[in-house]
Amino acid sequence: MLPLRIRHNRRLGVAFGHAMDSQAIFALQRIHNVPVDAGIAPVSAWSAAHTLVLHADGVAAEEIDCDSIAEMERVAARTIQRLQPVESRWARVHDIYWLRLWLEPAALLGGPTQIEDVIDFVYRVPSRSPQTSNLRPL
Protein backbone atom coordinates (compact mmCIF):
# COMPACT_ATOMS: atom_id res chain seq x y z
CA MET A 1 0.00 0.00 0.00
CA LEU A 2 1.32 3.42 -0.93
CA PRO A 3 0.13 6.88 0.05
CA LEU A 4 -0.81 8.94 -3.01
CA ARG A 5 -2.26 12.26 -1.93
CA ILE A 6 -4.44 14.17 0.46
CA ARG A 7 -7.28 16.02 -1.16
CA HIS A 8 -8.50 19.43 -0.04
CA ASN A 9 -11.52 17.86 1.61
CA ARG A 10 -9.11 15.87 3.85
CA ARG A 11 -9.46 12.53 2.06
CA LEU A 12 -6.41 10.29 1.98
CA GLY A 13 -5.71 8.48 -1.30
CA VAL A 14 -3.77 5.19 -1.29
CA ALA A 15 -2.87 2.63 -3.94
CA PHE A 16 -2.33 -1.10 -3.68
CA GLY A 17 -0.17 -3.16 -6.01
CA HIS A 18 -2.30 -6.29 -6.35
CA ALA A 19 -5.42 -6.34 -4.20
CA MET A 20 -6.96 -3.88 -1.78
CA ASP A 21 -6.66 -4.70 1.92
CA SER A 22 -9.79 -3.62 3.80
CA GLN A 23 -8.10 -3.96 7.22
CA ALA A 24 -5.30 -1.59 6.14
CA ILE A 25 -7.84 0.91 4.77
CA PHE A 26 -9.84 0.78 8.02
CA ALA A 27 -6.63 1.21 10.06
CA LEU A 28 -5.70 4.35 8.10
CA GLN A 29 -9.19 5.77 8.61
CA ARG A 30 -9.01 5.04 12.32
CA ILE A 31 -5.52 6.44 12.87
CA HIS A 32 -5.92 9.59 10.76
CA ASN A 33 -9.64 10.14 11.32
CA VAL A 34 -10.17 10.93 7.63
CA PRO A 35 -11.92 9.06 4.80
CA VAL A 36 -9.62 6.90 2.66
CA ASP A 37 -9.98 6.40 -1.08
CA ALA A 38 -8.20 3.26 -2.28
CA GLY A 39 -7.51 1.66 -5.63
CA ILE A 40 -5.16 -0.66 -7.45
CA ALA A 41 -2.30 0.94 -9.37
CA PRO A 42 -0.75 -0.44 -12.56
CA VAL A 43 2.24 -2.61 -11.63
CA SER A 44 4.85 -0.39 -13.30
CA ALA A 45 3.49 2.80 -11.72
CA TRP A 46 3.22 1.13 -8.31
CA SER A 47 6.81 -0.15 -8.47
CA ALA A 48 8.18 3.30 -9.34
CA ALA A 49 6.15 4.97 -6.57
CA HIS A 50 7.22 2.28 -4.07
CA THR A 51 10.88 3.09 -4.73
CA LEU A 52 10.25 6.80 -4.13
CA VAL A 53 8.36 6.17 -0.89
CA LEU A 54 11.13 3.93 0.46
CA HIS A 55 13.58 6.86 0.17
CA ALA A 56 11.25 9.51 1.59
CA ASP A 57 11.24 10.74 5.19
CA GLY A 58 8.49 9.26 7.32
CA VAL A 59 7.18 8.97 10.83
CA ALA A 60 9.67 7.47 13.29
CA ALA A 61 8.66 3.91 14.07
CA GLU A 62 9.67 1.19 16.48
CA GLU A 63 8.83 -2.49 15.97
CA ILE A 64 8.28 -4.58 19.08
CA ASP A 65 7.75 -8.34 19.30
CA CYS A 66 5.52 -9.47 22.18
CA ASP A 67 4.66 -12.95 23.43
CA SER A 68 1.01 -12.16 24.16
CA ILE A 69 -1.69 -9.51 23.93
CA ALA A 70 -1.33 -8.90 27.67
CA GLU A 71 2.40 -8.21 27.28
CA MET A 72 1.70 -5.86 24.37
CA GLU A 73 -0.80 -3.94 26.50
CA ARG A 74 1.74 -3.58 29.34
CA VAL A 75 4.49 -2.39 26.98
CA ALA A 76 2.15 0.07 25.23
CA ALA A 77 0.83 1.43 28.54
CA ARG A 78 4.39 2.03 29.81
CA THR A 79 5.27 3.77 26.53
CA ILE A 80 2.25 6.07 26.75
CA GLN A 81 2.97 6.88 30.40
CA ARG A 82 6.63 7.61 29.60
CA LEU A 83 6.04 9.78 26.51
CA GLN A 84 2.82 11.53 27.68
CA PRO A 85 1.40 12.14 24.19
CA VAL A 86 -1.38 14.64 23.56
CA GLU A 87 -3.21 11.96 21.54
CA SER A 88 -2.85 8.27 20.80
CA ARG A 89 -4.78 5.89 18.55
CA TRP A 90 -4.72 2.12 18.03
CA ALA A 91 -5.44 0.10 14.92
CA ARG A 92 -5.03 -3.55 14.04
CA VAL A 93 -3.98 -4.81 10.62
CA HIS A 94 -4.10 -8.60 10.55
CA ASP A 95 -1.62 -9.76 13.25
CA ILE A 96 0.02 -6.34 13.58
CA TYR A 97 -1.08 -3.75 16.16
CA TRP A 98 -0.31 -0.14 15.28
CA LEU A 99 -0.09 2.56 17.95
CA ARG A 100 0.43 6.15 16.84
CA LEU A 101 1.38 8.86 19.33
CA TRP A 102 1.23 12.61 18.73
CA LEU A 103 3.65 14.28 21.13
CA GLU A 104 2.63 17.92 20.59
CA PRO A 105 -0.70 19.63 19.78
CA ALA A 106 0.68 21.04 16.50
CA ALA A 107 1.58 17.51 15.38
CA LEU A 108 -2.03 16.40 15.77
CA LEU A 109 -3.25 19.38 13.76
CA GLY A 110 -0.74 18.62 10.98
CA GLY A 111 -2.83 15.78 9.60
CA PRO A 112 -1.66 12.65 7.81
CA THR A 113 1.44 14.33 6.31
CA GLN A 114 2.83 15.34 9.71
CA ILE A 115 6.05 13.47 10.59
CA GLU A 116 7.59 15.65 13.32
CA ASP A 117 6.53 14.95 16.93
CA VAL A 118 4.71 11.80 15.79
CA ILE A 119 5.89 8.27 16.56
CA ASP A 120 4.54 4.87 15.62
CA PHE A 121 4.87 1.64 17.54
CA VAL A 122 4.21 -1.57 15.64
CA TYR A 123 3.59 -4.60 17.83
CA ARG A 124 3.82 -8.15 16.54
CA VAL A 125 2.07 -10.81 18.59
CA PRO A 126 2.19 -14.47 17.52
CA SER A 127 -1.21 -15.55 16.21
CA ARG A 128 -1.30 -18.47 18.66
CA SER A 129 -0.43 -16.36 21.69
CA PRO A 130 -2.72 -16.27 24.72
CA GLN A 131 -5.41 -13.71 23.90
CA THR A 132 -6.09 -12.71 27.49
CA SER A 133 -6.49 -9.00 27.94
CA ASN A 134 -7.05 -6.54 30.76
CA LEU A 135 -9.23 -4.43 28.47
CA ARG A 136 -12.91 -4.57 29.32
CA PRO A 137 -15.81 -3.59 27.06
CA LEU A 138 -17.34 -0.18 27.75
VEXMAR-686049 format. One line per 5 residues: number of its first residue (from 1); their letters; for each residue x, z, y of C-alpha. Coordinates in pm, 1 decimal, always signed. Example, Ala and Ser with C-alpha at 12.3 -4.5 7.8 and 13.67 -1.06 7.14 Angstrom:
<bases>
1> as> +1230.0:+780.0:-450.0 | +1367.0:+714.0:-106.0 .
</bases>
This chain:
<bases>
1> mlplr> +0.0:+0.0:+0.0 | +132.0:-93.0:+342.4 | +12.6:+4.8:+688.4 | -80.7:-300.7:+893.9 | -226.3:-193.1:+1226.1 .
6> irhnr> -444.4:+46.1:+1416.7 | -727.7:-115.6:+1602.5 | -849.6:-4.1:+1943.0 | -1151.8:+160.8:+1785.7 | -911.4:+384.8:+1587.0 .
11> rlgva> -946.0:+206.0:+1252.9 | -640.7:+197.7:+1028.8 | -570.8:-130.0:+848.3 | -377.1:-129.3:+519.4 | -286.9:-394.5:+262.6 .
16> fgham> -233.4:-368.1:-110.4 | -16.5:-600.6:-316.1 | -229.9:-635.4:-628.6 | -542.4:-420.4:-634.3 | -695.6:-178.2:-387.6 .
21> dsqai> -666.3:+192.3:-469.9 | -978.8:+379.9:-361.6 | -809.6:+721.5:-395.7 | -530.2:+613.5:-159.3 | -784.2:+477.5:+90.5 .
26> falqr> -984.0:+801.8:+78.5 | -662.5:+1006.3:+121.1 | -570.5:+809.9:+434.6 | -919.2:+860.6:+577.1 | -901.0:+1232.3:+504.2 .
31> ihnvp> -551.7:+1287.0:+644.1 | -592.3:+1075.6:+958.9 | -963.8:+1132.0:+1013.7 | -1017.4:+762.6:+1092.9 | -1191.7:+480.5:+905.8 .
36> vdagi> -961.6:+266.0:+689.8 | -997.8:-108.1:+640.0 | -820.2:-228.4:+325.9 | -750.9:-563.0:+166.5 | -516.4:-745.2:-65.7 .
41> apvsa> -230.2:-937.3:+93.9 | -74.9:-1256.0:-43.7 | +224.4:-1162.5:-260.6 | +485.2:-1330.4:-39.4 | +348.7:-1172.5:+280.4 .
46> wsaah> +321.6:-831.3:+112.6 | +681.4:-847.0:-15.0 | +818.4:-933.9:+330.2 | +615.3:-657.5:+497.1 | +721.8:-407.2:+228.4 .
51> tlvlh> +1087.7:-473.5:+308.7 | +1024.9:-413.2:+680.3 | +835.6:-88.6:+616.5 | +1113.5:+46.4:+393.0 | +1357.7:+16.7:+685.8 .
56> adgva> +1124.7:+159.2:+951.3 | +1123.6:+518.7:+1073.8 | +848.9:+731.5:+925.8 | +718.3:+1083.5:+896.8 | +967.1:+1328.7:+746.9 .
61> aeeid> +865.6:+1407.1:+390.8 | +966.5:+1648.3:+118.9 | +883.1:+1597.1:-248.5 | +827.7:+1907.6:-458.4 | +775.4:+1930.0:-834.0 .
66> cdsia> +552.1:+2218.1:-947.0 | +466.0:+2342.9:-1294.6 | +101.2:+2415.6:-1215.7 | -168.9:+2392.5:-950.8 | -132.9:+2767.4:-890.4 .
71> emerv> +240.3:+2728.1:-821.4 | +170.3:+2436.9:-586.0 | -79.8:+2649.8:-394.2 | +173.6:+2933.9:-358.1 | +448.9:+2697.5:-238.7 .
76> aarti> +215.1:+2523.3:+7.3 | +82.8:+2854.3:+143.3 | +438.6:+2981.0:+203.1 | +527.3:+2653.3:+376.8 | +224.6:+2674.9:+606.8 .
81> qrlqp> +297.3:+3039.9:+687.8 | +663.2:+2960.1:+760.6 | +604.4:+2651.3:+978.4 | +282.4:+2767.7:+1152.6 | +140.3:+2418.7:+1213.6 .
86> vesrw> -138.2:+2356.3:+1464.3 | -320.6:+2154.5:+1196.3 | -284.6:+2080.5:+827.2 | -477.6:+1855.0:+589.2 | -471.9:+1803.4:+212.4 .
91> arvhd> -543.8:+1491.9:+9.8 | -502.6:+1404.2:-354.5 | -398.0:+1061.8:-481.0 | -409.6:+1054.7:-860.4 | -162.3:+1325.2:-976.5 .
96> iywlr> +2.1:+1358.0:-633.9 | -108.0:+1615.6:-375.1 | -31.0:+1527.7:-13.7 | -9.4:+1795.3:+256.0 | +43.3:+1683.7:+615.1 .
101> lwlep> +138.2:+1933.4:+886.1 | +122.6:+1873.3:+1260.6 | +364.7:+2112.6:+1427.8 | +263.3:+2059.1:+1792.4 | -70.2:+1978.1:+1962.8 .
106> aallg> +68.2:+1650.1:+2103.6 | +157.9:+1538.1:+1751.3 | -202.8:+1577.3:+1639.7 | -325.0:+1375.6:+1938.3 | -74.1:+1098.1:+1862.4 .
111> gptqi> -283.4:+960.4:+1578.3 | -165.5:+781.2:+1265.3 | +143.9:+631.5:+1433.4 | +283.2:+971.5:+1534.0 | +604.5:+1058.6:+1347.3 .
116> edvid> +758.5:+1332.1:+1564.7 | +652.8:+1692.6:+1495.4 | +471.3:+1578.9:+1179.6 | +589.4:+1655.7:+827.4 | +453.7:+1561.7:+487.0 .
121> fvyrv> +486.9:+1754.0:+163.8 | +421.4:+1563.7:-156.8 | +359.2:+1782.7:-460.1 | +382.4:+1654.0:-814.8 | +206.5:+1858.7:-1080.7 .
126> psrsp> +218.9:+1752.4:-1447.0 | -120.9:+1621.5:-1555.4 | -129.7:+1866.1:-1847.5 | -43.2:+2169.4:-1635.6 | -272.4:+2471.9:-1626.5 .
131> qtsnl> -540.6:+2389.6:-1371.3 | -609.4:+2749.0:-1270.7 | -648.6:+2793.6:-899.9 | -704.6:+3076.1:-653.5 | -922.9:+2846.8:-442.8 .
136> rpl> -1291.3:+2931.8:-456.6 | -1581.4:+2706.4:-359.5 | -1733.8:+2775.4:-18.1 .
</bases>
